[in-house]
């Protein structure tokens, strides 16, 4: 059994939220330790081009940006480590965290920036083009711009699917929306908005069978209408999946208050959770905006909140 390590500030997760928190914490002499988790760099590592992060005039690839953020955090002395947190105990005055099931760390402050994972249909063809960056996306706001004046398909039935379809309709020539059941899950007002948008075609009760392409880029979608029984192809250069996200918060729910979908509840206007000394940043608490820049902003907030909390302990 290895010795227990004492840490002033532990950051769990390595997306824009975690690294921004690390930059602020390191500069405040909090000696942050950051564990990268199972997806080092977070969701942005699945994004080819990031064009909407301020300061990158010519854009940057997601992986490149995450390497730069990591280097910036390390430049100020952040201890960036491989490994993921497998258990926590926030029941007492000491915040206990276990890494890779073996190493025990006692933390004065913890910043949870574990993010969320987009849900995908799980089709082999979808995963193939997702990995290539060749036309499959789970974020219309991030990637819609690349499909200007093109035809795209979006799958989903909730408010965010309607919102993303509407967003795409302003950029794309045509948006085909596939709804898997016989009705929308979205609010009536959101459903009405997509229904009255001229260049959105809605096909109800329809499953996606396969994402079609030439091996490199998407060329269409094969779909199956469960009402008529017919299988048909829709030409498209982009395939958007908008069936929700799963926040990576299961680890904390015995101690940290979450909402009905698992997002961590923070004290309004702050990064504080229901446990003093434990803070949250990024998509683990944000199901509304989910952008790199907003995640980074809350990472800054979490580090400042943690710094103020540490000052009260002295």
C-alpha positions in Angstrom: 0.0 0.0 0.0 1.5 3.3 -1.1 1.7 6.2 1.3 -1.1 8.7 1.4 -0.3 11.9 -0.6 -1.5 15.3 0.6 -2.5 17.7 -2.1 -3.6 21.3 -1.8 -5.6 21.4 -5.0 -6.6 18.3 -7.0 -8.1 18.8 -10.5 -9.9 15.9 -12.0 -10.1 16.0 -15.8 -8.1 17.6 -18.6 -10.3 19.5 -20.9 -10.4 23.3 -21.3 -12.0 23.6 -17.8 -9.4 21.5 -16.0 -6.4 23.1 -17.7 -7.7 26.7 -17.2 -8.3 25.9 -13.5 -4.8 24.5 -13.4 -3.3 27.7 -14.9 -5.0 29.9 -12.3 -4.3 27.5 -9.4 -0.6 27.1 -10.3 -0.1 30.9 -10.6 -1.7 31.3 -7.2 0.9 28.9 -5.6 -1.7 26.2 -5.0 0.6 23.5 -6.5 -2.3 21.8 -8.4 -2.1 18.2 -9.3 -4.2 17.3 -12.4 -5.2 13.8 -13.4 -6.0 13.5 -17.1 -8.6 10.8 -16.9 -9.7 8.3 -19.5 -9.8 10.8 -22.3 -6.8 13.2 -22.0 -7.8 16.5 -23.5 -11.5 15.7 -23.3 -14.1 16.1 -26.0 -12.0 18.6 -28.0 -9.7 15.8 -29.0 -12.5 14.5 -31.3 -12.8 17.9 -33.0 -10.8 18.6 -36.1 -11.0 22.3 -36.4 -11.7 24.8 -33.6 -12.5 28.2 -35.1 -14.6 29.8 -32.4 -12.0 30.0 -29.6 -11.0 33.7 -29.2 -7.4 34.4 -30.1 -6.9 31.7 -32.7 -7.2 33.9 -35.8 -6.6 31.0 -38.2 -8.3 28.3 -36.1 -6.6 25.4 -34.4 -7.2 21.7 -34.3 -8.8 20.4 -31.1 -5.8 18.1 -30.1 -3.3 20.9 -30.8 -5.2 23.3 -28.6 -5.3 20.8 -25.8 -1.5 20.2 -26.0 -1.0 24.0 -25.8 -3.3 24.3 -22.8 -1.4 21.4 -21.1 2.0 23.1 -21.7 0.7 26.4 -20.4 -0.5 24.7 -17.2 2.8 22.9 -16.8 4.8 26.1 -17.4 3.4 27.4 -14.1 4.1 24.2 -12.3 1.0 22.1 -12.6 1.7 18.4 -11.9 -0.1 16.8 -14.9 -0.4 13.0 -14.4 -1.8 10.0 -16.3 -4.4 8.1 -14.5 -8.0 8.4 -13.5 -10.0 8.7 -10.3 -11.8 5.5 -9.4 -13.3 6.4 -6.0 -13.9 9.4 -3.8 -15.0 10.0 -0.2 -16.3 13.5 0.5 -18.1 12.6 3.7 -15.6 14.0 6.2 -13.5 17.1 6.6 -10.7 15.5 4.5 -11.5 15.0 0.8 -10.3 11.6 -0.1 -9.7 10.5 -3.6 -8.4 7.2 -5.0 -6.5 7.0 -8.3 -6.4 3.8 -10.4 -7.9 2.0 -7.4 -4.6 2.0 -5.5 -3.3 5.5 -4.7 -5.0 7.5 -2.0 -4.8 11.3 -2.0 -6.1 13.6 0.7 -7.0 17.0 -0.8 -7.7 20.4 0.7 -9.7 21.3 -2.4 -11.0 19.3 -5.4 -12.0 20.7 -8.8 -14.2 18.4 -10.7 -13.8 19.0 -14.4 -14.7 15.5 -15.8 -16.9 16.9 -18.6 -19.6 15.0 -20.5 -19.6 12.5 -23.3 -21.8 12.9 -26.3 -24.1 9.9 -27.0 -23.7 8.3 -30.4 -25.8 5.8 -32.2 -22.9 3.3 -32.1 -23.0 2.3 -35.8 -19.6 1.2 -37.1 -19.9 3.5 -40.1 -20.7 6.5 -37.8 -17.7 5.7 -35.6 -15.5 5.3 -38.7 -16.2 8.8 -40.0 -16.2 10.3 -36.5 -12.7 9.1 -36.0 -11.6 10.4 -39.4 -13.2 13.8 -38.8 -14.9 13.2 -42.1 -18.4 14.4 -41.6 -19.8 13.1 -38.3 -20.3 15.5 -35.4 -22.1 15.8 -32.1 -22.0 19.6 -32.0 -23.7 21.7 -34.6 -22.6 25.0 -33.1 -19.0 23.8 -33.3 -19.0 22.3 -36.7 -22.0 23.6 -38.7 -19.9 26.3 -40.3 -18.0 23.7 -42.2 -21.2 22.6 -44.0 -22.3 26.0 -45.4 -24.6 25.6 -48.4 -24.4 21.8 -48.1 -27.0 19.2 -47.2 -26.9 17.6 -43.8 -28.7 15.1 -41.7 -29.4 15.4 -38.0 -30.7 12.7 -35.6 -32.6 13.6 -32.4 -35.9 14.5 -31.0 -35.3 16.7 -28.0 -35.0 20.5 -27.5 -31.3 20.5 -28.2 -31.8 18.5 -31.4 -34.4 21.1 -32.5 -32.1 23.9 -31.6 -29.2 22.4 -33.5 -31.4 21.7 -36.5 -32.6 25.3 -36.5 -29.0 26.5 -36.2 -27.9 24.3 -39.1 -30.9 25.5 -41.2 -29.4 29.0 -41.3 -26.1 27.7 -42.7 -27.0 24.7 -44.8 -28.9 24.4 -48.0 -31.1 21.6 -46.5 -31.4 19.8 -43.2 -33.0 16.4 -42.9 -34.1 15.6 -39.4 -34.6 12.0 -38.5 -36.8 11.4 -35.4 -36.6 7.8 -34.2 -40.1 7.6 -32.6 -43.5 8.8 -33.6 -43.2 12.0 -31.7 -40.8 14.7 -30.6 -39.5 14.8 -27.0 -38.9 18.5 -27.5 -41.2 21.2 -26.1 -44.0 22.2 -28.4 -42.5 25.6 -29.1 -39.2 24.1 -30.3 -41.0 21.5 -32.4 -43.1 24.2 -34.0 -39.9 26.2 -34.8 -38.3 23.4 -36.8 -41.6 22.4 -38.5 -42.1 25.9 -39.8 -38.5 26.2 -41.1 -38.6 25.8 -44.8 -35.4 24.0 -45.4 -35.8 21.5 -42.6 -37.4 18.2 -43.7 -38.6 16.1 -40.8 -38.9 12.3 -41.2 -40.6 10.7 -38.2 -40.4 7.1 -37.0 -37.1 6.5 -38.8 -33.9 4.8 -37.9 -30.4 5.5 -39.2 -29.1 2.2 -40.7 -25.7 3.4 -42.0 -23.6 6.5 -42.6 -22.5 6.3 -46.2 -19.3 7.6 -47.6 -16.3 7.0 -49.8 -14.1 5.8 -46.9 -12.8 9.3 -46.2 -15.8 11.6 -46.1 -19.6 11.3 -45.7 -21.7 11.2 -48.8 -25.1 10.3 -47.4 -27.2 8.4 -44.9 -29.1 5.2 -45.3 -32.4 5.3 -43.2 -35.3 3.0 -42.6 -38.8 4.2 -42.1 -40.6 2.0 -39.5 -44.0 3.1 -40.7 -43.8 2.4 -44.4 -41.0 -0.2 -44.0 -38.9 1.3 -46.8 -35.2 1.8 -46.7 -33.9 4.9 -48.5 -30.8 7.0 -49.0 -30.4 10.7 -48.2 -27.5 12.5 -49.9 -25.6 14.5 -47.2 -22.0 15.7 -46.5 -22.6 16.0 -42.7 -24.2 13.7 -40.2 -25.1 15.3 -36.8 -26.0 13.3 -33.7 -28.1 15.2 -31.2 -29.3 12.5 -28.9 -27.9 13.9 -25.7 -24.8 13.9 -23.5 -23.9 11.9 -20.4 -22.1 13.9 -17.8 -19.1 12.0 -16.4 -20.2 12.4 -12.8 -21.3 8.9 -11.6 -18.2 8.7 -9.4 -19.4 11.6 -7.2 -23.2 11.2 -6.9 -23.0 9.7 -3.4 -21.6 12.9 -2.1 -22.3 15.7 -4.7 -25.8 16.9 -5.6 -26.7 16.3 -9.2 -29.8 17.0 -11.3 -32.0 14.3 -12.8 -29.7 13.8 -15.8 -26.6 13.7 -13.7 -25.2 17.2 -14.1 -23.6 18.5 -11.0 -25.6 21.3 -9.3 -23.5 24.3 -8.5 -24.4 27.3 -6.3 -25.7 29.9 -8.8 -23.0 32.3 -9.9 -20.2 30.2 -8.5 -18.4 26.9 -9.0 -19.3 25.7 -5.5 -21.0 22.3 -4.9 -22.9 21.2 -1.9 -19.6 20.0 -0.3 -17.4 22.8 0.9 -13.9 22.7 -0.7 -15.2 20.8 -3.7 -15.8 22.8 -6.9 -17.1 22.0 -10.4 -16.1 23.4 -13.8 -17.0 22.8 -17.4 -19.5 20.4 -19.0 -19.9 18.2 -15.8 -22.2 21.0 -14.7 -23.2 22.7 -18.0 -25.8 21.2 -20.2 -26.7 24.5 -21.8 -23.7 26.0 -23.5 -21.1 23.2 -23.7 -18.4 25.2 -25.4 -14.7 25.2 -24.9 -14.7 28.9 -24.0 -17.5 28.6 -21.4 -15.7 25.6 -19.9 -12.5 27.5 -19.7 -14.4 30.4 -18.0 -15.8 28.2 -15.3 -12.3 26.6 -14.8 -11.1 30.1 -13.9 -14.0 30.5 -11.5 -13.3 27.2 -9.8 -9.7 28.0 -9.2 -10.5 31.4 -7.8 -13.2 29.9 -5.6 -10.8 27.2 -4.4 -8.1 29.9 -3.7 -10.6 31.9 -1.5 -11.7 28.7 0.3 -8.0 27.9 1.1 -7.6 31.4 2.5 -10.4 30.7 5.0 -8.6 27.6 6.3 -5.4 29.4 7.1 
